[in-house]
Amino acid sequence: MTFEELQAMARKSRRAGNTLAKRTDQTWSPSDLTSALCADVTFVEYLVKAGTEADSPALATALADVLWSLANLADELNVDLTAAFAERHAEVLLEIKKALTALDAGEYLT
């Protein structure tokens, strides 16, 4: 499954959630979505620090919640995460390559 497909799934469930939110006068602003993402990441941190097994359904669900929150926040802010990730990935690889070259030349400072 591609990230675009995951984002489309998150968008679909968010639309349903928005319908519910309108009926209950509870809307989700970008700030609310950011708070939800932070809460989801914090819960993953808690599970990992508590020693939750990697194959735990609770950990898988918590990580899926992080992805869902991230996909919805990016969608709300009109950020193309696929393109942004690809660009950042290329930058990180270049930074690592430069660090390795410096290390090989004895110039790497820690």
N, CA, C and O atoms as a Tinker XYZ file with bonds, in Angstrom:
   440  protein
     1  N      0.844000   -1.167000    0.000000    73     2
     2  CA     0.000000    0.000000    0.000000    64     1     3
     3  C      0.896000    1.239000    0.000000    63     2     4     5
     4  O      1.875000    1.303000    0.743000    81     3
     5  N      0.561000    2.209000   -0.826000    73     3     6
     6  CA     1.348000    3.435000   -0.900000    64     5     7
     7  C      0.871000    4.426000    0.161000    63     6     8     9
     8  O     -0.202000    4.272000    0.745000    81     7
     9  N      1.696000    5.444000    0.393000    73     7    10
    10  CA     1.274000    6.462000    1.348000    64     9    11
    11  C      0.036000    7.188000    0.841000    63    10    12    13
    12  O     -0.838000    7.555000    1.626000    81    11
    13  N     -0.040000    7.395000   -0.471000    73    11    14
    14  CA    -1.215000    8.064000   -1.032000    64    13    15
    15  C     -2.483000    7.276000   -0.716000    63    14    16    17
    16  O     -3.524000    7.862000   -0.420000    81    15
    17  N     -2.394000    5.951000   -0.778000    73    15    18
    18  CA    -3.551000    5.111000   -0.451000    64    17    19
    19  C     -3.899000    5.209000    1.033000    63    18    20    21
    20  O     -5.072000    5.265000    1.402000    81    19
    21  N     -2.864000    5.228000    1.882000    73    19    22
    22  CA    -3.111000    5.398000    3.319000    64    21    23
    23  C     -3.758000    6.748000    3.597000    63    22    24    25
    24  O     -4.691000    6.852000    4.394000    81    23
    25  N     -3.249000    7.784000    2.927000    73    23    26
    26  CA    -3.796000    9.120000    3.139000    64    25    27
    27  C     -5.248000    9.196000    2.664000    63    26    28    29
    28  O     -6.072000    9.863000    3.290000    81    27
    29  N     -5.560000    8.519000    1.565000    73    27    30
    30  CA    -6.950000    8.495000    1.079000    64    29    31
    31  C     -7.859000    7.795000    2.080000    63    30    32    33
    32  O     -8.989000    8.230000    2.303000    81    31
    33  N     -7.372000    6.712000    2.686000    73    31    34
    34  CA    -8.161000    6.016000    3.708000    64    33    35
    35  C     -8.386000    6.913000    4.918000    63    34    36    37
    36  O     -9.492000    6.972000    5.455000    81    35
    37  N     -7.340000    7.610000    5.346000    73    35    38
    38  CA    -7.462000    8.517000    6.489000    64    37    39
    39  C     -8.426000    9.654000    6.165000    63    38    40    41
    40  O     -9.223000   10.065000    7.009000    81    39
    41  N     -8.346000   10.157000    4.935000    73    39    42
    42  CA    -9.240000   11.239000    4.506000    64    41    43
    43  C    -10.698000   10.785000    4.554000    63    42    44    45
    44  O    -11.578000   11.540000    4.968000    81    43
    45  N    -10.943000    9.549000    4.129000    73    43    46
    46  CA   -12.310000    9.013000    4.121000    64    45    47
    47  C    -12.858000    8.917000    5.546000    63    46    48    49
    48  O    -13.993000    9.320000    5.801000    81    47
    49  N    -12.071000    8.394000    6.459000    73    47    50
    50  CA   -12.560000    8.283000    7.833000    64    49    51
    51  C    -12.681000    9.661000    8.479000    63    50    52    53
    52  O    -13.546000    9.880000    9.327000    81    51
    53  N    -11.814000   10.584000    8.078000    73    51    54
    54  CA   -11.911000   11.931000    8.628000    64    53    55
    55  C    -13.165000   12.633000    8.145000    63    54    56    57
    56  O    -13.792000   13.370000    8.907000    81    55
    57  N    -13.541000   12.419000    6.894000    73    55    58
    58  CA   -14.790000   13.012000    6.386000    64    57    59
    59  C    -15.975000   12.514000    7.190000    63    58    60    61
    60  O    -16.869000   13.282000    7.546000    81    59
    61  N    -15.972000   11.215000    7.473000    73    59    62
    62  CA   -17.053000   10.661000    8.300000    64    61    63
    63  C    -17.018000   11.284000    9.691000    63    62    64    65
    64  O    -18.058000   11.619000   10.258000    81    63
    65  N    -15.812000   11.436000   10.232000    73    63    66
    66  CA   -15.671000   12.075000   11.535000    64    65    67
    67  C    -16.104000   13.522000   11.519000    63    66    68    69
    68  O    -16.676000   14.010000   12.493000    81    67
    69  N    -15.837000   14.222000   10.416000    73    67    70
    70  CA   -16.268000   15.615000   10.296000    64    69    71
    71  C    -17.782000   15.730000   10.286000    63    70    72    73
    72  O    -18.341000   16.680000   10.834000    81    71
    73  N    -18.451000   14.759000    9.658000    73    71    74
    74  CA   -19.909000   14.746000    9.668000    64    73    75
    75  C    -20.416000   14.622000   11.098000    63    74    76    77
    76  O    -21.331000   15.336000   11.508000    81    75
    77  N    -19.818000   13.716000   11.844000    73    75    78
    78  CA   -20.183000   13.553000   13.251000    64    77    79
    79  C    -19.874000   14.825000   14.032000    63    78    80    81
    80  O    -20.678000   15.268000   14.852000    81    79
    81  N    -18.702000   15.412000   13.773000    73    79    82
    82  CA   -18.292000   16.617000   14.495000    64    81    83
    83  C    -19.260000   17.769000   14.254000    63    82    84    85
    84  O    -19.583000   18.511000   15.183000    81    83
    85  N    -19.720000   17.924000   13.032000    73    83    86
    86  CA   -20.666000   19.001000   12.723000    64    85    87
    87  C    -21.967000   18.821000   13.490000    63    86    88    89
    88  O    -22.566000   19.793000   13.951000    81    87
    89  N    -22.400000   17.574000   13.624000    73    87    90
    90  CA   -23.650000   17.305000   14.343000    64    89    91
    91  C    -23.510000   17.507000   15.844000    63    90    92    93
    92  O    -24.503000   17.699000   16.545000    81    91
    93  N    -22.286000   17.465000   16.332000    73    91    94
    94  CA   -22.055000   17.616000   17.771000    64    93    95
    95  C    -21.320000   18.920000   18.099000    63    94    96    97
    96  O    -20.906000   19.134000   19.238000    81    95
    97  N    -21.160000   19.790000   17.093000    73    95    98
    98  CA   -20.461000   21.067000   17.247000    64    97    99
    99  C    -19.033000   20.905000   17.760000    63    98   100   101
   100  O    -18.562000   21.713000   18.560000    81    99
   101  N    -18.356000   19.875000   17.304000    73    99   102
   102  CA   -16.962000   19.645000   17.661000    64   101   103
   103  C    -16.157000   19.521000   16.369000    63   102   104   105
   104  O    -16.218000   18.496000   15.690000    81   103
   105  N    -15.409000   20.559000   16.035000    73   103   106
   106  CA   -14.604000   20.529000   14.820000    64   105   107
   107  C    -13.134000   20.360000   15.182000    63   106   108   109
   108  O    -12.723000   20.634000   16.310000    81   107
   109  N    -12.352000   19.906000   14.212000    73   107   110
   110  CA   -10.916000   19.666000   14.405000    64   109   111
   111  C    -10.126000   20.659000   13.582000    63   110   112   113
   112  O    -10.111000   20.589000   12.353000    81   111
   113  N     -9.474000   21.577000   14.257000    73   111   114
   114  CA    -8.607000   22.556000   13.598000    64   113   115
   115  C     -7.231000   21.928000   13.380000    63   114   116   117
   116  O     -6.938000   20.874000   13.946000    81   115
   117  N     -6.386000   22.561000   12.568000    73   115   118
   118  CA    -5.016000   22.058000   12.444000    64   117   119
   119  C     -4.317000   21.940000   13.810000    63   118   120   121
   120  O     -3.542000   21.012000   14.039000    81   119
   121  N     -4.596000   22.871000   14.691000    73   119   122
   122  CA    -4.010000   22.810000   16.039000    64   121   123
   123  C     -4.496000   21.572000   16.783000    63   122   124   125
   124  O     -3.714000   20.909000   17.465000    81   123
   125  N     -5.781000   21.259000   16.656000    73   123   126
   126  CA    -6.327000   20.054000   17.295000    64   125   127
   127  C     -5.697000   18.798000   16.713000    63   126   128   129
   128  O     -5.371000   17.864000   17.446000    81   127
   129  N     -5.525000   18.777000   15.390000    73   127   130
   130  CA    -4.906000   17.623000   14.744000    64   129   131
   131  C     -3.453000   17.462000   15.193000    63   130   132   133
   132  O     -2.974000   16.342000   15.374000    81   131
   133  N     -2.758000   18.581000   15.371000    73   131   134
   134  CA    -1.380000   18.531000   15.858000    64   133   135
   135  C     -1.339000   17.985000   17.281000    63   134   136   137
   136  O     -0.478000   17.169000   17.611000    81   135
   137  N     -2.252000   18.425000   18.108000    73   135   138
   138  CA    -2.323000   17.917000   19.484000    64   137   139
   139  C     -2.600000   16.421000   19.503000    63   138   140   141
   140  O     -2.020000   15.685000   20.301000    81   139
   141  N     -3.484000   15.977000   18.626000    73   139   142
   142  CA    -3.787000   14.540000   18.552000    64   141   143
   143  C     -2.555000   13.750000   18.125000    63   142   144   145
   144  O     -2.278000   12.682000   18.670000    81   143
   145  N     -1.818000   14.275000   17.151000    73   143   146
   146  CA    -0.588000   13.615000   16.699000    64   145   147
   147  C      0.414000   13.514000   17.850000    63   146   148   149
   148  O      1.014000   12.461000   18.068000    81   147
   149  N      0.586000   14.599000   18.573000    73   147   150
   150  CA     1.529000   14.582000   19.712000    64   149   151
   151  C      1.089000   13.586000   20.777000    63   150   152   153
   152  O      1.921000   12.879000   21.346000    81   151
   153  N     -0.201000   13.523000   21.050000    73   151   154
   154  CA    -0.711000   12.570000   22.041000    64   153   155
   155  C     -0.477000   11.134000   21.573000    63   154   156   157
   156  O     -0.121000   10.264000   22.368000    81   155
   157  N     -0.679000   10.897000   20.286000    73   155   158
   158  CA    -0.462000    9.554000   19.742000    64   157   159
   159  C      1.010000    9.152000   19.847000    63   158   160   161
   160  O      1.323000    8.023000   20.226000    81   159
   161  N      1.913000   10.079000   19.510000    73   159   162
   162  CA     3.348000    9.796000   19.601000    64   161   163
   163  C      3.740000    9.561000   21.062000    63   162   164   165
   164  O      4.534000    8.668000   21.357000    81   163
   165  N      3.196000   10.345000   21.955000    73   163   166
   166  CA     3.489000   10.183000   23.381000    64   165   167
   167  C      3.047000    8.813000   23.878000    63   166   168   169
   168  O      3.734000    8.205000   24.699000    81   167
   169  N      1.919000    8.322000   23.396000    73   167   170
   170  CA     1.450000    7.003000   23.804000    64   169   171
   171  C      2.383000    5.905000   23.269000    63   170   172   173
   172  O      2.658000    4.929000   23.967000    81   171
   173  N      2.860000    6.067000   22.047000    73   171   174
   174  CA     3.839000    5.115000   21.503000    64   173   175
   175  C      5.093000    5.128000   22.377000    63   174   176   177
   176  O      5.636000    4.074000   22.707000    81   175
   177  N      5.542000    6.313000   22.746000    73   175   178
   178  CA     6.718000    6.421000   23.623000    64   177   179
   179  C      6.484000    5.672000   24.933000    63   178   180   181
   180  O      7.354000    4.943000   25.409000    81   179
   181  N      5.312000    5.861000   25.498000    73   179   182
   182  CA     4.967000    5.176000   26.751000    64   181   183
   183  C      5.037000    3.659000   26.574000    63   182   184   185
   184  O      5.619000    2.959000   27.403000    81   183
   185  N      4.449000    3.161000   25.503000    73   183   186
   186  CA     4.440000    1.716000   25.262000    64   185   187
   187  C      5.859000    1.174000   25.099000    63   186   188   189
   188  O      6.196000    0.125000   25.649000    81   187
   189  N      6.687000    1.893000   24.342000    73   187   190
   190  CA     8.060000    1.439000   24.109000    64   189   191
   191  C      8.851000    1.461000   25.419000    63   190   192   193
   192  O      9.550000    0.500000   25.738000    81   191
   193  N      8.742000    2.540000   26.166000    73   191   194
   194  CA     9.463000    2.633000   27.434000    64   193   195
   195  C      8.986000    1.601000   28.449000    63   194   196   197
   196  O      9.744000    1.179000   29.322000    81   195
   197  N      7.719000    1.197000   28.328000    73   195   198
   198  CA     7.169000    0.196000   29.230000    64   197   199
   199  C      7.591000   -1.218000   28.832000    63   198   200   201
   200  O      7.274000   -2.188000   29.520000    81   199
   201  N      8.313000   -1.322000   27.710000    73   199   202
   202  CA     8.802000   -2.626000   27.276000    64   201   203
   203  C      7.791000   -3.431000   26.481000    63   202   204   205
   204  O      7.886000   -4.657000   26.418000    81   203
   205  N      6.840000   -2.766000   25.883000    73   203   206
   206  CA     5.845000   -3.463000   25.070000    64   205   207
   207  C      6.538000   -4.201000   23.936000    63   206   208   209
   208  O      7.397000   -3.638000   23.258000    81   207
   209  N      6.172000   -5.447000   23.730000    73   207   210
   210  CA     6.778000   -6.267000   22.678000    64   209   211
   211  C      6.503000   -5.665000   21.310000    63   210   212   213
   212  O      5.438000   -5.091000   21.079000    81   211
   213  N      7.465000   -5.795000   20.402000    73   211   214
   214  CA     7.346000   -5.221000   19.062000    64   213   215
   215  C      6.148000   -5.766000   18.296000    63   214   216   217
   216  O      5.585000   -5.069000   17.453000    81   215
   217  N      5.750000   -7.012000   18.581000    73   215   218
   218  CA     4.620000   -7.604000   17.861000    64   217   219
   219  C      3.297000   -7.422000   18.609000    63   218   220   221
   220  O      2.310000   -8.087000   18.293000    81   219
   221  N      3.274000   -6.544000   19.579000    73   219   222
   222  CA     2.070000   -6.292000   20.369000    64   221   223
   223  C      0.998000   -5.602000   19.534000    63   222   224   225
   224  O      1.292000   -4.638000   18.826000    81   223
   225  N     -0.239000   -6.083000   19.607000    73   223   226
   226  CA    -1.331000   -5.388000   18.915000    64   225   227
   227  C     -1.508000   -3.951000   19.411000    63   226   228   229
   228  O     -1.881000   -3.070000   18.636000    81   227
   229  N     -1.245000   -3.713000   20.684000    73   227   230
   230  CA    -1.387000   -2.362000   21.221000    64   229   231
   231  C     -0.387000   -1.410000   20.573000    63   230   232   233
   232  O     -0.728000   -0.271000   20.255000    81   231
   233  N      0.832000   -1.867000   20.380000    73   231   234
   234  CA     1.851000   -1.029000   19.751000    64   233   235
   235  C      1.512000   -0.794000   18.281000    63   234   236   237
   236  O      1.667000    0.318000   17.777000    81   235
   237  N      1.054000   -1.829000   17.600000    73   235   238
   238  CA     0.670000   -1.682000   16.193000    64   237   239
   239  C     -0.472000   -0.673000   16.052000    63   238   240   241
   240  O     -0.455000    0.161000   15.147000    81   239
   241  N     -1.448000   -0.746000   16.931000    73   239   242
   242  CA    -2.573000    0.185000   16.893000    64   241   243
   243  C     -2.110000    1.606000   17.177000    63   242   244   245
   244  O     -2.536000    2.546000   16.506000    81   243
   245  N     -1.246000    1.764000   18.161000    73   243   246
   246  CA    -0.747000    3.097000   18.512000    64   245   247
   247  C      0.046000    3.702000   17.348000    63   246   248   249
   248  O     -0.098000    4.888000   17.052000    81   247
   249  N      0.876000    2.899000   16.696000    73   247   250
   250  CA     1.628000    3.397000   15.539000    64   249   251
   251  C      0.693000    3.737000   14.379000    63   250   252   253
   252  O      0.922000    4.714000   13.666000    81   251
   253  N     -0.348000    2.946000   14.187000    73   251   254
   254  CA    -1.334000    3.257000   13.147000    64   253   255
   255  C     -2.039000    4.571000   13.456000    63   254   256   257
   256  O     -2.340000    5.344000   12.547000    81   255
   257  N     -2.305000    4.827000   14.737000    73   255   258
   258  CA    -2.917000    6.102000   15.123000    64   257   259
   259  C     -1.996000    7.273000   14.783000    63   258   260   261
   260  O     -2.465000    8.321000   14.338000    81   259
   261  N     -0.688000    7.101000   14.990000    73   259   262
   262  CA     0.281000    8.146000   14.641000    64   261   263
   263  C      0.217000    8.414000   13.136000    63   262   264   265
   264  O      0.162000    9.565000   12.704000    81   263
   265  N      0.225000    7.354000   12.358000    73   263   266
   266  CA     0.176000    7.511000   10.907000    64   265   267
   267  C     -1.115000    8.183000   10.473000    63   266   268   269
   268  O     -1.104000    9.061000    9.611000    81   267
   269  N     -2.227000    7.771000   11.072000    73   267   270
   270  CA    -3.523000    8.369000   10.742000    64   269   271
   271  C     -3.510000    9.862000   11.062000    63   270   272   273
   272  O     -3.942000   10.678000   10.248000    81   271
   273  N     -3.018000   10.214000   12.235000    73   271   274
   274  CA    -2.975000   11.625000   12.636000    64   273   275
   275  C     -2.069000   12.431000   11.716000    63   274   276   277
   276  O     -2.411000   13.546000   11.321000    81   275
   277  N     -0.922000   11.871000   11.377000    73   275   278
   278  CA     0.012000   12.556000   10.489000    64   277   279
   279  C     -0.592000   12.751000    9.098000    63   278   280   281
   280  O     -0.482000   13.830000    8.516000    81   279
   281  N     -1.219000   11.724000    8.576000    73   279   282
   282  CA    -1.835000   11.809000    7.244000    64   281   283
   283  C     -2.930000   12.870000    7.225000    63   282   284   285
   284  O     -3.038000   13.635000    6.267000    81   283
   285  N     -3.735000   12.919000    8.272000    73   283   286
   286  CA    -4.818000   13.900000    8.323000    64   285   287
   287  C     -4.300000   15.318000    8.503000    63   286   288   289
   288  O     -4.838000   16.253000    7.910000    81   287
   289  N     -3.272000   15.488000    9.308000    73   287   290
   290  CA    -2.701000   16.820000    9.486000    64   289   291
   291  C     -2.099000   17.312000    8.169000    63   290   292   293
   292  O     -2.316000   18.457000    7.772000    81   291
   293  N     -1.346000   16.449000    7.499000    73   291   294
   294  CA    -0.757000   16.825000    6.212000    64   293   295
   295  C     -1.843000   17.175000    5.203000    63   294   296   297
   296  O     -1.712000   18.146000    4.457000    81   295
   297  N     -2.906000   16.392000    5.178000    73   295   298
   298  CA    -4.009000   16.653000    4.259000    64   297   299
   299  C     -4.666000   17.994000    4.568000    63   298   300   301
   300  O     -4.944000   18.785000    3.666000    81   299
   301  N     -4.906000   18.236000    5.837000    73   299   302
   302  CA    -5.540000   19.501000    6.249000    64   301   303
   303  C     -4.690000   20.703000    5.854000    63   302   304   305
   304  O     -5.221000   21.748000    5.478000    81   303
   305  N     -3.367000   20.554000    5.942000    73   303   306
   306  CA    -2.454000   21.651000    5.634000    64   305   307
   307  C     -1.996000   21.655000    4.170000    63   306   308   309
   308  O     -1.160000   22.468000    3.777000    81   307
   309  N     -2.551000   20.740000    3.369000    73   307   310
   310  CA    -2.194000   20.622000    1.949000    64   309   311
   311  C     -0.707000   20.377000    1.735000    63   310   312   313
   312  O     -0.091000   20.968000    0.847000    81   311
   313  N     -0.135000   19.498000    2.559000    73   311   314
   314  CA     1.264000   19.120000    2.436000    64   313   315
   315  C      1.336000   17.765000    1.737000    63   314   316   317
   316  O      0.705000   16.800000    2.169000    81   315
   317  N      2.100000   17.703000    0.665000    73   315   318
   318  CA     2.317000   16.443000   -0.042000    64   317   319
   319  C      3.433000   15.695000    0.683000    63   318   320   321
   320  O      4.615000   15.915000    0.419000    81   319
   321  N      3.045000   14.809000    1.597000    73   319   322
   322  CA     4.037000   14.105000    2.407000    64   321   323
   323  C      4.915000   13.187000    1.584000    63   322   324   325
   324  O      6.085000   13.001000    1.918000    81   323
   325  N      4.399000   12.620000    0.539000    73   323   326
   326  CA     5.213000   11.746000   -0.304000    64   325   327
   327  C      6.370000   12.538000   -0.902000    63   326   328   329
   328  O      7.518000   12.098000   -0.851000    81   327
   329  N      6.073000   13.695000   -1.463000    73   327   330
   330  CA     7.119000   14.534000   -2.060000    64   329   331
   331  C      8.059000   15.076000   -0.984000    63   330   332   333
   332  O      9.276000   15.088000   -1.169000    81   331
   333  N      7.497000   15.522000    0.136000    73   331   334
   334  CA     8.320000   16.067000    1.213000    64   333   335
   335  C      9.254000   15.004000    1.781000    63   334   336   337
   336  O     10.417000   15.282000    2.073000    81   335
   337  N      8.737000   13.780000    1.935000    73   335   338
   338  CA     9.560000   12.703000    2.465000    64   337   339
   339  C     10.686000   12.357000    1.495000    63   338   340   341
   340  O     11.832000   12.169000    1.902000    81   339
   341  N     10.351000   12.275000    0.219000    73   339   342
   342  CA    11.377000   11.949000   -0.782000    64   341   343
   343  C     12.475000   13.014000   -0.796000    63   342   344   345
   344  O     13.659000   12.685000   -0.867000    81   343
   345  N     12.088000   14.273000   -0.729000    73   343   346
   346  CA    13.073000   15.362000   -0.724000    64   345   347
   347  C     13.935000   15.304000    0.534000    63   346   348   349
   348  O     15.156000   15.440000    0.458000    81   347
   349  N     13.309000   15.104000    1.680000    73   347   350
   350  CA    14.073000   15.052000    2.936000    64   349   351
   351  C     14.976000   13.822000    2.974000    63   350   352   353
   352  O     16.094000   13.884000    3.485000    81   351
   353  N     14.491000   12.710000    2.434000    73   351   354
   354  CA    15.289000   11.486000    2.382000    64   353   355
   355  C     16.573000   11.725000    1.586000    63   354   356   357
   356  O     17.653000   11.298000    1.995000    81   355
   357  N     16.450000   12.400000    0.464000    73   355   358
   358  CA    17.619000   12.704000   -0.360000    64   357   359
   359  C     18.589000   13.606000    0.397000    63   358   360   361
   360  O     19.803000   13.418000    0.314000    81   359
   361  N     18.061000   14.587000    1.136000    73   359   362
   362  CA    18.912000   15.485000    1.918000    64   361   363
   363  C     19.662000   14.719000    3.013000    63   362   364   365
   364  O     20.856000   14.934000    3.220000    81   363
   365  N     18.959000   13.835000    3.703000    73   363   366
   366  CA    19.574000   13.060000    4.782000    64   365   367
   367  C     20.673000   12.157000    4.228000    63   366   368   369
   368  O     21.754000   12.061000    4.810000    81   367
   369  N     20.399000   11.500000    3.110000    73   367   370
   370  CA    21.424000   10.654000    2.506000    64   369   371
   371  C     22.670000   11.456000    2.134000    63   370   372   373
   372  O     23.795000   10.988000    2.312000    81   371
   373  N     22.461000   12.667000    1.616000    73   371   374
   374  CA    23.591000   13.528000    1.272000    64   373   375
   375  C     24.372000   13.925000    2.526000    63   374   376   377
   376  O     25.602000   13.928000    2.515000    81   375
   377  N     23.667000   14.255000    3.596000    73   375   378
   378  CA    24.324000   14.615000    4.849000    64   377   379
   379  C     25.138000   13.440000    5.384000    63   378   380   381
   380  O     26.255000   13.633000    5.864000    81   379
   381  N     24.601000   12.241000    5.309000    73   379   382
   382  CA    25.317000   11.050000    5.778000    64   381   383
   383  C     26.556000   10.805000    4.910000    63   382   384   385
   384  O     27.631000   10.491000    5.421000    81   383
   385  N     26.392000   10.953000    3.597000    73   383   386
   386  CA    27.522000   10.752000    2.690000    64   385   387
   387  C     28.641000   11.747000    2.995000    63   386   388   389
   388  O     29.814000   11.375000    3.012000    81   387
   389  N     28.284000   13.004000    3.233000    73   387   390
   390  CA    29.288000   14.021000    3.579000    64   389   391
   391  C     29.975000   13.667000    4.898000    63   390   392   393
   392  O     31.192000   13.810000    5.015000    81   391
   393  N     29.219000   13.214000    5.876000    73   391   394
   394  CA    29.796000   12.848000    7.174000    64   393   395
   395  C     30.741000   11.661000    7.030000    63   394   396   397
   396  O     31.803000   11.635000    7.650000    81   395
   397  N     30.361000   10.679000    6.214000    73   395   398
   398  CA    31.234000    9.518000    5.993000    64   397   399
   399  C     32.521000    9.927000    5.277000    63   398   400   401
   400  O     33.601000    9.434000    5.601000    81   399
   401  N     32.399000   10.821000    4.312000    73   399   402
   402  CA    33.582000   11.311000    3.601000    64   401   403
   403  C     34.506000   12.047000    4.566000    63   402   404   405
   404  O     35.722000   11.855000    4.540000    81   403
   405  N     33.928000   12.884000    5.412000    73   403   406
   406  CA    34.726000   13.609000    6.396000    64   405   407
   407  C     35.375000   12.643000    7.387000    63   406   408   409
   408  O     36.526000   12.831000    7.781000    81   407
   409  N     34.647000   11.628000    7.780000    73   407   410
   410  CA    35.173000   10.636000    8.706000    64   409   411
   411  C     36.348000    9.894000    8.065000    63   410   412   413
   412  O     37.375000    9.680000    8.709000    81   411
   413  N     36.198000    9.506000    6.807000    73   411   414
   414  CA    37.263000    8.817000    6.086000    64   413   415
   415  C     38.506000    9.700000    5.945000    63   414   416   417
   416  O     39.630000    9.200000    5.914000    81   415
   417  N     38.296000   11.005000    5.860000    73   415   418
   418  CA    39.412000   11.941000    5.717000    64   417   419
   419  C     39.966000   12.370000    7.067000    63   418   420   421
   420  O     40.890000   13.182000    7.128000    81   419
   421  N     39.404000   11.825000    8.162000    73   419   422
   422  CA    39.856000   12.187000    9.500000    64   421   423
   423  C     39.409000   13.566000    9.947000    63   422   424   425
   424  O     39.980000   14.138000   10.876000    81   423
   425  N     38.391000   14.101000    9.290000    73   423   426
   426  CA    37.919000   15.452000    9.582000    64   425   427
   427  C     36.622000   15.488000   10.371000    63   426   428   429
   428  O     36.123000   16.567000   10.692000    81   427
   429  N     36.086000   14.356000   10.678000    73   427   430
   430  CA    34.768000   14.309000   11.324000    64   429   431
   431  C     34.898000   14.669000   12.794000    63   430   432   433
   432  O     35.680000   14.067000   13.530000    81   431
   433  N     34.125000   15.654000   13.206000    73   431   434
   434  CA    34.116000   16.077000   14.607000    64   433   435
   435  C     32.829000   15.587000   15.260000    63   434   436   437
   436  O     31.741000   15.735000   14.705000    81   435
   437  N     32.969000   15.006000   16.438000    73   435   438
   438  CA    31.770000   14.542000   17.154000    64   437   439
   439  C     31.302000   15.574000   18.130000    63   438   440
   440  O     30.307000   15.361000   18.824000    81   439
